[in-house]
Amino acid sequence: MFENFRVFETEFAGRKMTFETGKMCCQAGGSVLVRYGETTVLVNATASAKPRDGIDFLPLSVDFEEKLYAVGKIPGSFLKREGRPSDKAVLSSRVVDRPIRPLFPKDMRNDVSVVMTVLSVDPDCVPEIAGMIGASMALSISDIPWNGPIAGINVGLVDGEIILTPNAEQRQKSDLQLTVAGTAEKVCMIEAGANEVDDDTMLEAIMKGFAEVQKMVAFIKEVQAEIGKPKFTFESQEIDHDLFEAIKDEFIADVRAAMDTDDKNVRDERMRPIYDRLHAEYDEKYPEQGAMLDECIYKLQKFVVRRWLLDDGKRVDGRGMDEIRPLDAEVGIIPRVHGSGMFTRGQTQVLTIATLGTIREAQILDGIDEQTSKRYIHQYNMPSYSVGETRPSRGPGRREIGHGALAERALEPVIPSVEEFPYTLRLVSEVLSSNGSTSQGSICGSTLALMDAGVPIKAPVAGISCGLITEGDRWMTMVDIQGVEDFFGDMDFKVGGTKKGITAIQMDLKIDGLTPEIIKEAFAKTHKARNYILDEVMLKAIPAPRPELSKYAPKMLSMTIDPDKIREVIGSGGKTIQKICAECNVKIDIEDDGHVFVSAIDIDDCRAAINIIETIVNDPEVGAIYKGVVTRLMNFGAFVEIAPGKEGLVHISKLDSKRVEKVEDVVSVGDEILVMVTEIDQQGRINLSRKDAIAKMEAKKEGKE
């Protein structure tokens, strides 16, 4: 029945990987079922027969579909089906999109769709890599014009040893979470989170991963040669060469004059009359080529910028190749929030707000990986006004989610552990003005906000980008690229880190890849720039985390109790813990392992609650003084509760320092009194004394104790 069914098998980083094609999804342009361990991903690539009209870009969509049945879960929503993609799925889509997009023909406008559907997950074999390699295989054997193949790999660093495709246990211990993608000749995508890994180790890890990637690329080429379909012929949308040359000759002087400024707004203002004059002169000759005319001016701007850089060593704003735009950093600029920091680099400006919350406010994750929650959250917003445009806000897009995740990854290694700092942390970066490198600005702004909030981070983190211009064998890099250099250049190499080492990388390319020499130079330049930003700007604004939290932030204390005592703290139906929360005006979170977190606006309320919990879980000590509540009156004395569920008797002779005729003469039910534990008998009954407690407290006041 399945005449075209084929199975191809290879070894990838020590594990078997198989590709099945010709049995499923036979109407897709290219389809492959990837099996890696017990991880199974179905990948389909399809293109439209005709180009989309009126656009000047390749309409490529890449989707990574997380199916909860892949890990034996039923969705928790009311509809019991998967909804919008999770942030993790969006990030997985982006990590596949970046290496494959530059390899499509620049002049193709046919819609292309790549869909990766995760059918099952083996924790030791991450589905993102299976999906990326599957996407490369599906595109290679399809009829879609594409200049691949590529392949990708995960790399870890465990106890100083570089590990290819680390398993679940190794990933937990790894100081590096690196994804590398490449073609047969060059590295074309890098994404990393790292625990302050030095430049040389990072480069070594990239190149070891790339060497394994090259083997997979060679295998995909063999499969393509055997079963690949002929590529279809598409209607080229390349601009007319003669038209471009005519526009270039007429307008190049004006474009050069317009582009020669360090102010993006001035540049845009100067370019408007050039577009107007172009259309006034050429619209009648080319009535249906309005988009083509705009593309000619865009290409002319690109030509000017690249010639300045390659031929004259000149940047648009007049800076040197390693010169950073003017910098500024401020903290504490927003009242009542728990922490705030604003970082400005040229016309890029990011304001980050830090909010501290209780452990129970950690984000719950419902996805296909093993992480179920996170207590450090970073979110990024870039409204239209930041670039002088007008469009309604519709929530975060893929770019915003990606930039937020990059900043989160950069700062995560320096966030104190829950034992050191028992808080949930939410950072929100608001882009106020954008002219390139806003994601790196959000890293700097977030460091400032965390330090302003009093979070004891292990080290400050800064972020910087490195650009690239290539022409044949010629290439040059430049630090701190602005928007125009990003648009018309070949690379945006973003690196976040401390003085000690790298904490995050994200590399976007518009060419087919990078050589080791380019990567090494990018590391060296970004490291030097990070140190400059930290020393000369950020640490001058705030040299260390504030010693105290904001008065508006919740105060938090933690303790550890025997897990067997948890039920005593909670009480029947939650009565005990609810009573502590109400009396002390606190919130209490108890984890299964016995960790207890108490939060309140007033630290004294936290201490009071901790004292009560300690009294519940620990046996009362003879000689210790407690504040208790009178619960019952008897002829022979009063019963006093010193902790929920722990009650003792104050004999009438121990109620006061003078003789007491009636218990009611001294105390009433509901009174709060100080008592001392004088005895715990063999049956566990507690005897208390108000008289001895008063005497001890008076002695302390007089300095006799």
Number of C-alpha atoms within 10 A of each C-alpha: 5 10 7 11 11 13 14 13 13 15 13 17 18 9 11 12 18 19 24 17 23 17 16 15 15 14 10 17 21 27 30 31 27 29 25 22 17 16 22 24 31 26 29 26 27 20 23 13 14 12 19 15 10 12 13 17 14 19 15 16 15 22 20 27 22 27 21 21 15 20 18 11 12 14 16 11 9 6 8 9 11 17 10 8 16 18 16 18 18 21 22 23 24 19 27 26 19 19 31 27 21 20 20 16 15 14 15 22 25 21 17 21 17 25 21 27 20 26 21 21 25 19 17 17 21 21 29 24 23 28 31 27 26 29 30 28 32 30 31 28 26 25 20 25 18 17 16 23 27 32 34 31 27 27 24 27 24 16 11 11 12 21 21 19 24 23 16 15 10 16 19 13 13 21 22 27 21 23 25 26 29 29 26 19 15 16 28 27 27 22 21 25 25 26 23 23 19 18 18 13 16 22 15 13 23 25 16 17 27 26 14 18 26 22 16 25 22 16 18 26 18 12 15 18 12 10 14 18 16 11 13 12 11 16 13 13 16 14 16 11 10 9 14 18 14 11 17 19 9 12 17 17 11 14 19 17 12 18 21 17 16 17 14 19 14 13 17 12 11 18 18 12 12 16 14 10 12 19 18 10 10 15 14 10 9 13 9 11 16 14 13 20 22 15 17 21 21 13 16 20 22 17 15 18 22 23 15 15 22 16 8 9 14 16 22 19 15 12 15 13 18 16 13 19 19 9 16 17 23 20 23 19 15 14 9 12 17 23 30 29 30 28 29 23 24 20 22 24 25 30 27 29 27 26 21 26 20 21 23 16 15 17 16 12 15 16 21 24 17 11 10 11 12 14 21 19 20 25 21 26 22 23 21 16 13 19 17 10 9 10 8 8 10 7 9 15 11 13 16 16 20 23 24 24 19 29 32 23 24 29 30 18 23 20 18 16 13 13 12 10 16 22 27 19 23 20 26 22 29 21 25 20 22 25 21 23 23 30 28 26 27 35 31 32 33 32 31 34 32 30 26 28 27 17 24 20 20 13 18 24 31 32 32 28 31 27 24 24 20 16 10 5 5 8 13 15 22 23 24 28 28 27 17 18 24 23 16 19 22 22 24 24 28 25 26 31 31 25 18 15 20 30 30 28 24 20 20 21 23 19 16 21 22 18 12 14 8 14 17 14 15 22 23 12 18 26 24 14 21 23 18 15 22 20 13 13 17 26 14 14 17 19 14 18 21 16 12 12 18 18 12 15 19 22 24 24 19 20 14 13 18 12 14 11 14 20 14 17 24 19 15 10 9 12 13 19 22 17 14 22 19 10 12 19 17 23 21 24 14 20 14 10 12 15 16 20 24 26 27 22 17 17 15 12 20 25 19 17 24 21 13 19 24 17 19 20 17 12 11 20 15 14 16 12 22 22 15 22 21 21 16 15 17 13 11 13 19 25 22 28 21 26 23 21 12 15 19 24 23 27 19 21 17 22 23 19 12 9 10 14 11 13 20 14 8 13 17 15 14 13 12 16 17 19 28 26 23 19 17 16 9 7 6 10 13 21 21 31 24 24 19 21 25 19 12 17 15 13 12 11 9 9 8 9 9
